[in-house]
């Protein structure tokens, strides 16, 4: 099942061989049976293989694990050497359609990039990534996924002693903007070219051999990120730490540290305990993505053209595609949330005005859009949606405009409501439910709440009996105000 990492085909300076210290008391905490089914893999075989990788030194059948180097802008400040400080790339897998994915252990111990850290992860941080990744996957948003949670049986010291765990992460690749920054800042043009060619072979193989392949590669990455951020925004997701080392070349969501979902609509909302200036607030995510992509474009300048001015002109031209691509995707997603199958020029104003109303009155983002889905069916649903507003006049005026726009579509009320329910989730990884699952696991050793939450998140658009506690927003004493990365 597990192949040697193809990254090892690159010269040795691209990675470090780092053995995983044995963890004789490790056990499988959670196994992602849905992902196993997608991969057509046997649960018993996979469990045994994963435990074998951490059970004894030298037990790997796919070769030695590696750690890779990367740089990154962290909260705007450039750090030339970061890298896999608590992660090991243990191999790759091919799914039934022959798509290649990395298998990485996160929290598996020290590497040469650990910079004094212990290389371990807490069970809580691993569960957060497992649950949030599966939530976004079920919502149809590109993301890395967790194949398993391995309980290490070893404590981890943070503010207090916590149980340790390893996340077994599957990703299209772990190539980041920071991967390119690592070689660019060292002036390693050959390394930069080799990395770009490897990235294209993984993600954009049709570009190989083209004359302007590096420019088109930049354009592809820009387009993927524009679509991804628009999807985040459409479900109220806040990544929390959009450093350049956390932005993938593949367009997948990577590294669920201090991430969270909006409770009430708030463009300035920040959950991360370390984002004191609001750099990565919900409403800032589109601009930060472009900032990160600009840093990526800077690394590719030597590959775009020999003449620096020409290279800058090419990079600028590709970066200028970001805003229209993002706006088109953003408006399309929100138009669909409003029951519109196509987008007209005035629809962006209709969306913006609703979000402003919701923000002014602190309206629950997910609950409101789900309830709005039934408004085309009649007064009871309209009353439930209007109840979110202390002054209903503003919503009533907006609703008249919305209903007039819906009337132009020619679709029945039933068809509109069904289409809205298909894109407005009933269930997301509510922050208070995630924290509840983490507390049960860390304090009582009970993974049941995490398993149950993952089950509800697996079908986010289908309401089921008994799902009210996973659908509703937090009570005042349940509100989560800060999230933490667990490093």
C-alpha positions as CSV (number, residue, x, y, z in Angstrom):
1,X,0.0,0.0,0.0
2,X,2.7,2.5,1.0
3,X,5.2,3.6,-1.6
4,X,8.5,5.4,-0.9
5,X,8.1,9.3,-1.1
6,X,8.7,10.5,-4.6
7,X,10.3,13.6,-3.0
8,X,13.3,11.4,-2.5
9,X,13.9,11.5,-6.2
10,X,15.2,15.1,-5.7
11,X,18.8,15.7,-4.6
12,X,19.6,15.0,-1.0
13,X,19.7,18.7,0.0
14,X,15.9,18.7,-0.4
15,X,15.2,16.6,2.6
16,X,16.6,15.0,5.7
17,X,16.4,11.3,6.7
18,X,14.9,11.4,10.2
19,X,14.0,8.2,12.0
20,X,10.9,8.1,14.1
21,X,11.7,7.3,17.7
22,X,9.8,4.1,18.8
23,X,6.6,4.4,20.7
24,X,5.9,1.0,22.1
25,X,2.6,2.0,23.7
26,X,1.1,3.5,20.6
27,X,-2.5,2.5,19.6
28,X,-5.0,3.5,17.0
29,X,-7.4,6.1,18.5
30,X,-9.5,6.9,15.4
31,X,-9.4,5.3,12.0
32,X,-11.0,7.2,9.1
33,X,-13.1,4.4,7.5
34,X,-14.6,6.8,4.9
35,X,-11.1,7.7,3.6
36,X,-10.1,4.0,3.7
37,X,-13.1,3.2,1.6
38,X,-12.1,6.0,-0.9
39,X,-8.6,4.5,-1.0
40,X,-10.0,0.9,-1.3
41,X,-7.7,0.0,1.7
42,X,-8.2,-2.7,4.3
43,X,-8.7,-1.3,7.8
44,X,-6.9,-4.1,9.6
45,X,-3.9,-4.0,7.2
46,X,-3.6,-0.2,7.5
47,X,-3.9,-0.2,11.3
48,X,-1.1,-2.8,11.5
49,X,1.1,-0.9,9.1
50,X,0.7,2.5,10.9
51,X,1.5,1.0,14.2
52,X,4.5,-0.7,12.7
53,X,5.8,2.6,11.6
54,X,6.0,3.9,15.1
55,X,6.4,0.7,17.0
56,X,10.1,0.0,16.4
57,X,13.0,1.7,14.7
58,X,13.7,0.4,11.2
59,X,10.4,-1.3,10.7
60,X,9.4,0.7,7.7
61,X,8.9,-1.2,4.5
62,X,8.7,1.9,2.3
63,X,12.1,3.3,3.2
64,X,13.2,5.8,5.8
65,X,10.9,8.7,6.7
66,X,12.0,12.1,5.6
67,X,11.6,15.7,6.8
68,X,11.5,18.6,4.4
69,X,12.7,22.1,4.7
70,X,10.7,25.3,4.0
71,X,10.8,28.9,4.9
72,X,7.9,31.2,5.5
73,X,6.4,34.6,6.4
74,X,4.9,34.1,9.9
75,X,2.6,37.0,10.7
76,X,4.4,39.0,8.1
77,X,7.9,38.3,9.3
78,X,10.2,36.2,7.2
79,X,11.9,33.1,8.7
80,X,14.4,31.5,6.3
81,X,14.5,28.1,8.0
82,X,11.3,26.4,9.2
83,X,10.6,22.9,7.9
84,X,9.0,19.7,9.3
85,X,9.8,20.3,12.9
86,X,7.3,17.7,14.1
87,X,6.4,15.8,11.0
88,X,7.7,12.9,9.0
89,X,6.8,12.1,5.4
90,X,6.5,8.3,5.6
91,X,5.4,7.5,2.1
92,X,2.8,7.9,-0.7
93,X,-0.3,6.1,-1.7
94,X,-2.1,5.7,-5.0
95,X,-5.9,5.8,-5.0
96,X,-7.9,3.6,-7.4
97,X,-7.7,6.4,-10.0
98,X,-3.9,6.4,-9.6
99,X,-3.8,9.8,-8.0
100,X,-0.7,10.1,-5.8
101,X,-1.0,11.4,-2.2
102,X,1.5,12.0,0.6
103,X,1.2,10.2,3.9
104,X,2.7,12.2,6.7
105,X,2.9,11.7,10.4
106,X,2.4,14.9,12.3
107,X,3.5,14.9,15.9
108,X,5.9,12.0,15.5
109,X,8.9,13.5,17.1
110,X,12.0,15.6,16.6
111,X,13.7,16.3,13.2
112,X,16.6,18.5,12.2
113,X,14.1,21.3,11.8
114,X,12.6,21.1,15.4
115,X,14.5,24.2,16.6
116,X,14.4,23.1,20.2
117,X,10.8,21.8,20.1
118,X,9.8,18.3,21.2
119,X,8.3,17.4,17.9
120,X,5.2,16.1,19.5
121,X,1.5,16.9,19.2
122,X,-1.2,16.9,21.8
123,X,-4.3,14.7,21.4
124,X,-6.5,17.8,21.3
125,X,-4.7,19.5,18.5
126,X,-4.7,16.3,16.5
127,X,-8.4,15.8,17.0
128,X,-9.1,19.3,16.0
129,X,-7.4,18.7,12.6
130,X,-9.1,15.4,12.2
131,X,-12.6,16.9,12.7
132,X,-12.1,20.1,10.8
133,X,-10.5,18.4,7.9
134,X,-13.3,15.9,7.6
135,X,-15.8,18.8,8.0
136,X,-14.4,20.7,5.1
137,X,-14.1,17.6,3.0
138,X,-17.8,16.9,3.5
139,X,-18.6,20.5,2.6
140,X,-16.8,20.0,-0.7
141,X,-13.8,22.2,0.1
142,X,-10.3,21.0,-0.9
143,X,-8.4,19.8,2.1
144,X,-5.8,17.5,3.5
145,X,-7.5,14.6,5.4
146,X,-6.7,12.5,8.4
147,X,-6.3,8.8,7.8
148,X,-6.0,8.1,11.5
149,X,-5.3,9.4,15.0
150,X,-2.6,7.4,16.7
151,X,-2.5,7.7,20.5
152,X,1.2,7.6,21.4
153,X,0.8,6.5,25.0
154,X,3.3,9.2,25.9
155,X,2.5,12.5,27.7
156,X,3.3,15.9,26.1
157,X,4.1,19.0,28.2
158,X,2.5,22.2,27.2
159,X,0.9,24.5,29.7
160,X,0.0,21.3,31.5
161,X,0.7,17.6,30.8
162,X,-1.5,16.4,28.0
163,X,-1.9,13.0,26.2
164,X,0.2,12.8,23.0
165,X,-1.0,11.8,19.6
166,X,0.1,11.6,15.9
167,X,-2.1,12.7,13.0
168,X,-1.7,10.5,10.0
169,X,-2.3,13.1,7.2
170,X,-3.0,12.4,3.6
171,X,-2.4,15.3,1.2
172,X,-2.1,15.8,-2.6
173,X,1.4,17.0,-1.6
174,X,2.9,19.0,1.2
175,X,4.5,21.6,-1.1
176,X,3.9,25.1,0.2
177,X,4.7,28.7,-0.8
178,X,7.3,28.4,1.9
179,X,8.9,25.4,0.1
180,X,9.8,27.7,-2.8
181,X,10.8,30.5,-0.5
182,X,13.4,28.2,1.1
183,X,15.3,27.8,-2.1
184,X,14.7,31.3,-3.4
185,X,16.1,33.0,-0.3
186,X,19.3,30.9,-0.6
187,X,19.8,31.9,-4.2
188,X,19.5,28.2,-5.2
189,X,18.2,28.6,-8.8
190,X,18.8,25.0,-9.7
191,X,16.9,23.9,-6.6
192,X,14.1,26.3,-7.4
193,X,13.8,24.9,-10.9
194,X,13.9,21.3,-9.7
195,X,11.2,22.0,-7.1
196,X,9.0,23.8,-9.6
197,X,9.3,20.9,-12.1
198,X,8.5,18.4,-9.3
199,X,5.5,20.4,-8.3
200,X,4.2,20.5,-11.9
201,X,4.7,16.8,-12.2
202,X,2.5,16.3,-9.1
203,X,-0.2,18.9,-9.8
204,X,0.0,20.3,-13.3
205,X,1.6,17.6,-15.5
206,X,0.0,18.9,-18.6
207,X,2.3,22.0,-18.4
208,X,5.5,19.9,-18.6
209,X,7.5,20.8,-21.7
210,X,5.5,24.0,-22.5
211,X,7.6,27.1,-23.2
212,X,5.8,29.3,-20.7
213,X,5.2,26.5,-18.1
214,X,6.4,28.4,-15.1
215,X,4.1,31.4,-15.8
216,X,1.2,29.1,-16.4
217,X,2.1,27.2,-13.2
218,X,1.9,30.4,-11.2
219,X,-1.5,31.2,-12.8
220,X,-2.8,27.7,-11.8
221,X,-1.7,28.2,-8.2
222,X,-3.3,31.7,-8.1
223,X,-6.6,30.3,-9.5
224,X,-6.7,27.4,-7.1
225,X,-6.2,29.6,-4.1
226,X,-8.8,32.1,-5.3
227,X,-11.4,29.3,-5.5
228,X,-10.3,27.9,-2.1
229,X,-10.6,31.2,-0.2
230,X,-14.0,31.9,-1.7
231,X,-15.2,28.5,-0.4
232,X,-13.8,29.2,3.0
233,X,-15.7,32.5,3.1
234,X,-18.9,30.9,1.9
235,X,-19.1,28.7,5.0
236,X,-17.7,31.1,7.6
237,X,-14.4,29.2,8.0
238,X,-11.4,31.0,9.6
239,X,-8.1,29.3,9.0
240,X,-6.4,31.3,11.7
241,X,-2.8,31.2,10.7
242,X,-2.4,32.0,7.0
243,X,1.4,32.1,7.0
244,X,3.1,31.4,3.7
245,X,4.3,28.0,5.0
246,X,0.6,27.1,5.4
247,X,-0.5,27.9,1.9
248,X,-0.3,24.8,-0.4
249,X,0.6,24.7,-4.1
250,X,-2.2,22.1,-4.6
251,X,-5.0,24.4,-3.4
252,X,-5.8,22.2,-0.4
253,X,-6.5,23.5,3.1
254,X,-3.4,22.7,5.2
255,X,-2.6,22.9,8.9
256,X,-5.7,23.2,11.1
257,X,-4.1,25.0,14.1
258,X,-6.1,27.8,15.7
259,X,-8.9,27.5,13.1
260,X,-12.6,27.9,13.8
261,X,-16.0,28.7,12.2
262,X,-17.9,31.9,12.7
263,X,-20.7,31.8,15.2
264,X,-22.2,35.2,14.3
265,X,-21.3,37.1,11.2
266,X,-18.3,39.3,11.9
267,X,-15.7,40.3,9.3
268,X,-13.1,41.1,12.0
269,X,-13.5,37.9,13.9
270,X,-10.3,36.3,15.1
271,X,-10.1,33.1,17.2
272,X,-6.4,32.4,17.2
273,X,-4.7,33.2,20.6
274,X,-1.6,34.4,18.8
275,X,-3.2,36.7,16.2
276,X,-3.4,39.8,18.4
277,X,-3.5,42.2,15.5
278,X,-6.2,40.5,13.6
279,X,-4.0,39.9,10.5
280,X,-5.8,36.6,9.7
281,X,-9.3,37.7,10.6
282,X,-12.2,36.2,8.6
283,X,-12.6,39.3,6.4
284,X,-8.9,39.6,5.8
285,X,-8.4,36.2,4.3
286,X,-8.9,37.1,0.7
287,X,-6.3,39.9,0.9
288,X,-3.8,37.8,2.8
289,X,-4.1,35.1,0.2
290,X,-3.1,37.5,-2.5
291,X,-0.2,38.8,-0.3
292,X,1.0,35.2,0.1
293,X,0.7,34.6,-3.7
294,X,2.7,37.7,-4.3
295,X,5.5,36.2,-2.2
296,X,5.2,33.0,-4.2
297,X,5.4,34.9,-7.5
298,X,8.6,36.6,-6.2
299,X,10.3,33.2,-5.8
300,X,9.5,32.3,-9.4
301,X,10.8,35.5,-11.0
302,X,14.2,33.9,-12.1
303,X,12.2,31.1,-13.9
304,X,9.8,33.4,-15.7
305,X,12.3,35.4,-17.7
306,X,16.0,36.3,-17.8
307,X,15.1,40.0,-17.9
308,X,13.9,41.1,-14.5
309,X,11.4,43.7,-15.7
310,X,9.9,41.1,-18.1
311,X,9.7,38.6,-15.3
312,X,7.9,41.1,-13.0
313,X,5.5,42.0,-15.8
314,X,4.6,38.3,-16.2
315,X,4.2,37.7,-12.5
316,X,2.0,40.9,-12.1
317,X,-0.2,39.7,-15.0
318,X,-0.9,36.4,-13.3
319,X,-1.4,38.0,-9.9
320,X,-4.0,40.4,-11.5
321,X,-6.2,37.4,-12.3
322,X,-6.6,36.7,-8.6
323,X,-9.2,39.4,-7.8
324,X,-11.6,38.7,-10.6
325,X,-11.3,34.9,-10.0
326,X,-11.9,35.3,-6.3
327,X,-14.8,37.7,-6.8
328,X,-16.5,35.5,-9.4
329,X,-16.2,32.4,-7.1
330,X,-17.2,34.3,-4.0
331,X,-20.3,35.8,-5.7
332,X,-21.2,32.4,-7.2
333,X,-21.0,30.6,-3.9
334,X,-23.1,33.2,-2.1
335,X,-25.6,33.4,-5.0
336,X,-26.1,29.7,-4.7
337,X,-26.6,30.1,-1.0
338,X,-29.5,32.5,-1.9
339,X,-31.0,30.1,-4.4
340,X,-29.7,31.7,-7.5
341,X,-28.5,29.3,-10.2
342,X,-26.7,32.1,-12.2
343,X,-25.1,35.4,-11.3
344,X,-26.2,38.8,-12.4
345,X,-24.3,42.1,-11.9
346,X,-26.6,43.3,-9.0
347,X,-26.2,40.0,-7.1
348,X,-23.0,41.0,-5.4
349,X,-24.7,44.0,-3.9
350,X,-27.6,41.7,-2.7
351,X,-25.1,39.5,-1.0
352,X,-23.1,42.3,0.6
353,X,-26.2,44.0,2.0
354,X,-27.3,40.8,3.6
355,X,-24.0,40.2,5.2
356,X,-23.8,43.7,6.5
357,X,-27.3,43.3,8.1
358,X,-26.1,40.0,9.7
359,X,-22.9,41.6,11.0
360,X,-24.7,44.6,12.5
361,X,-27.0,42.3,14.4
362,X,-24.6,39.5,15.2
363,X,-26.7,36.9,13.3
364,X,-25.6,33.3,13.5
365,X,-24.0,32.6,10.1
366,X,-24.7,28.9,9.7
367,X,-28.1,28.7,11.4
368,X,-29.4,31.7,9.5
369,X,-28.5,30.5,6.0
370,X,-30.0,27.1,6.8
371,X,-33.2,28.7,7.9
372,X,-33.2,31.1,5.0
373,X,-33.2,28.0,2.7
374,X,-36.9,27.3,3.7
375,X,-38.1,30.9,3.3
376,X,-39.3,30.4,-0.3
377,X,-41.8,27.9,1.1
378,X,-43.8,30.4,3.1
379,X,-44.4,32.4,6.2
380,X,-43.3,30.1,9.1
381,X,-39.8,29.9,7.7
382,X,-39.7,33.6,7.0
383,X,-40.7,34.3,10.6
384,X,-37.9,32.1,11.9
385,X,-35.3,33.9,9.7
386,X,-36.6,37.4,10.7
387,X,-36.4,36.5,14.4
388,X,-32.6,36.8,14.1
389,X,-33.0,40.6,13.7
390,X,-33.8,42.9,16.6
391,X,-35.1,45.4,14.1
392,X,-36.7,43.3,11.3
393,X,-37.4,46.2,9.0
394,X,-33.9,46.0,7.4
395,X,-34.3,42.3,6.8
396,X,-37.8,42.8,5.4
397,X,-36.6,45.3,2.9
398,X,-33.8,43.1,1.8
399,X,-36.1,40.1,1.6
400,X,-38.4,42.0,-0.9
401,X,-35.4,42.5,-3.2
402,X,-34.3,38.9,-2.8
403,X,-37.8,37.6,-3.6
404,X,-38.0,39.8,-6.6
405,X,-34.7,38.4,-7.8
406,X,-35.8,34.8,-7.2
407,X,-38.9,35.5,-9.3
408,X,-36.7,36.1,-12.3
409,X,-35.3,32.6,-12.1
410,X,-38.5,30.9,-13.2
411,X,-38.0,28.0,-10.7
412,X,-40.6,26.8,-8.2
413,X,-40.3,27.6,-4.5
414,X,-39.7,23.9,-3.8
415,X,-36.8,23.7,-6.3
416,X,-35.3,26.9,-4.9
417,X,-35.5,25.6,-1.3
418,X,-34.0,22.3,-2.2
419,X,-31.1,23.9,-4.0
420,X,-30.4,26.2,-1.0
421,X,-30.5,23.3,1.4
422,X,-27.9,21.5,-0.8
423,X,-25.4,24.3,-0.2
424,X,-26.3,25.7,3.2
425,X,-25.1,23.1,5.7
426,X,-27.1,22.1,8.7
427,X,-24.0,20.8,10.5
428,X,-20.5,22.2,10.7
429,X,-17.7,21.7,13.2
430,X,-19.2,24.0,15.7
431,X,-16.4,25.4,17.9
432,X,-18.1,24.4,21.2
433,X,-18.7,20.9,20.0
434,X,-15.1,20.5,18.9
435,X,-13.9,21.7,22.3
436,X,-16.4,19.4,24.0
437,X,-14.9,16.4,22.1
438,X,-11.4,17.5,22.8
439,X,-12.1,17.8,26.5
440,X,-13.7,14.3,26.7
441,X,-10.7,12.8,25.0
442,X,-8.0,14.6,26.9
443,X,-9.6,14.6,30.3
444,X,-11.4,11.3,30.4
445,X,-9.8,9.3,27.6
446,X,-13.1,9.1,25.8
447,X,-13.0,9.4,22.0
448,X,-16.7,8.7,21.7
449,X,-17.8,12.3,21.4
450,X,-15.2,12.9,18.6
451,X,-16.4,9.8,16.7
452,X,-20.0,10.9,17.1
453,X,-19.3,14.5,15.9
454,X,-17.3,13.1,12.9
455,X,-20.4,11.1,12.0
456,X,-22.7,14.1,12.0
457,X,-20.2,16.1,10.0
458,X,-20.0,13.5,7.3
459,X,-23.4,14.5,5.9
460,X,-23.6,18.2,6.6
461,X,-26.5,19.0,4.3
462,X,-28.9,16.3,5.5
463,X,-30.9,17.0,8.6
464,X,-31.5,14.0,10.8
465,X,-33.5,13.3,14.0
466,X,-31.4,14.1,17.1
467,X,-29.1,16.5,15.3
468,X,-30.3,19.7,17.1
469,X,-27.3,19.8,19.5
470,X,-24.9,19.7,16.6
471,X,-26.9,22.2,14.6
472,X,-27.5,25.0,17.1
473,X,-25.1,27.7,18.1
474,X,-23.5,28.0,21.5
475,X,-25.2,29.1,24.7
476,X,-23.5,32.0,26.4
477,X,-21.4,29.7,28.6
478,X,-20.4,27.6,25.6
479,X,-18.9,30.3,23.4
480,X,-15.4,29.7,22.3
481,X,-13.4,32.9,22.2
482,X,-9.9,31.6,21.5
483,X,-8.3,28.6,19.8
484,X,-4.8,27.3,20.1
485,X,-2.4,25.5,17.7
486,X,-1.0,23.0,20.2
487,X,2.6,23.5,19.2
